[in-house]
Amino acid sequence: MQLTAVLAGATQFLDLLGTVVGGWLLGKNAAKAAELMAENDADKILLQGKFLSARYFANYQLACCASLKSSLFDGSDTILRFDAEML
């Protein structure tokens, strides 16, 4: 039963992990862009794009993490109620 519950949440876990890691990497990228912005020869347009990409991801993708977490921890109960014959 334990393994079945783990497998039932595998997709949600991977979705959550990918979203969080993507946000972390974009955040690191934006922090580095902030450092480079002070340099005179920096490509300001490119660096502003890094900020906007991170901001977009935070606003629209990371916002999904709460529902992914909820489905990961609370949603496996529903899928475990299915019998093989039902599928």
N, C-alpha and C positions, 0 to 999 in steps of 0.2 A: 504493500500500500504506500509506503514512504517513497519508493522510487517512482511509482505512478504519479504521485502528487508533484514530485520534482519535475518530471517530464511534462506534466500538464501546464506548468508555468514557464517552460523553457523559452518559448517564443517571446513572451512578455519580458522575461529577464534579459534576453538578448536585445530586444528593442530598447529597454531602459538603459542597459549598459552602453549601447551605441550612442544613444542620445546624450547621456552624461559625459562620456568620453569626448564626443564631438564638441560639446559645450566647453569642456575643460581645455581642449586644444585650441579652439577659437579664442578663448579667454587669454591663453598664453600668447597667442599670436597678436592679439590686440594690445597686450601689455608691452610686447617687444616693439610694436608699431609706435606706441607712446614714447618709448625711449628714442627711437629713430626720428621722430617728428622734430626733435630739437636740432637735428643736424641740418646745415644749410643746403647740402646737396641732396637732401631726401626727396623722394617722389611723393609729394603731399597728397596727390589724388589717389595713388595706390594705397598709401597708409590710411587715408580716410575710408577707403573701401574696406580695409581690414576692420576698422571700428564698426562700420555699418553692418558688415557681415556678422560679426559677433553679437551686435545688438539685435539684429533680426533673429538670429538663432535663439538668443536668450528669450526674446519676447514671444516667439511663435513655436519653437520646438521644445525648449526646456519647460515651457508651460504644460506640456503633455506629460511630464514626468509624474505628476501626482496621480493622474488617472492610470498610467502604466503601473505604478506601484500598487495602486488599489486593486487592479485586475490581477496582478501577480500574487498578492497576499490573500485576496478574497475570492478571486475568480476560479481557482482550481477546484473548489467544492462543486461547482456546477458541472464542469466537464467530467468529474469523477463519477457522477451519477449515471452517465451513459453506460449501457452494456454494449458489448461488441455487436450483438444482434441489431441494436438500434441504428448502428451506423451502416 
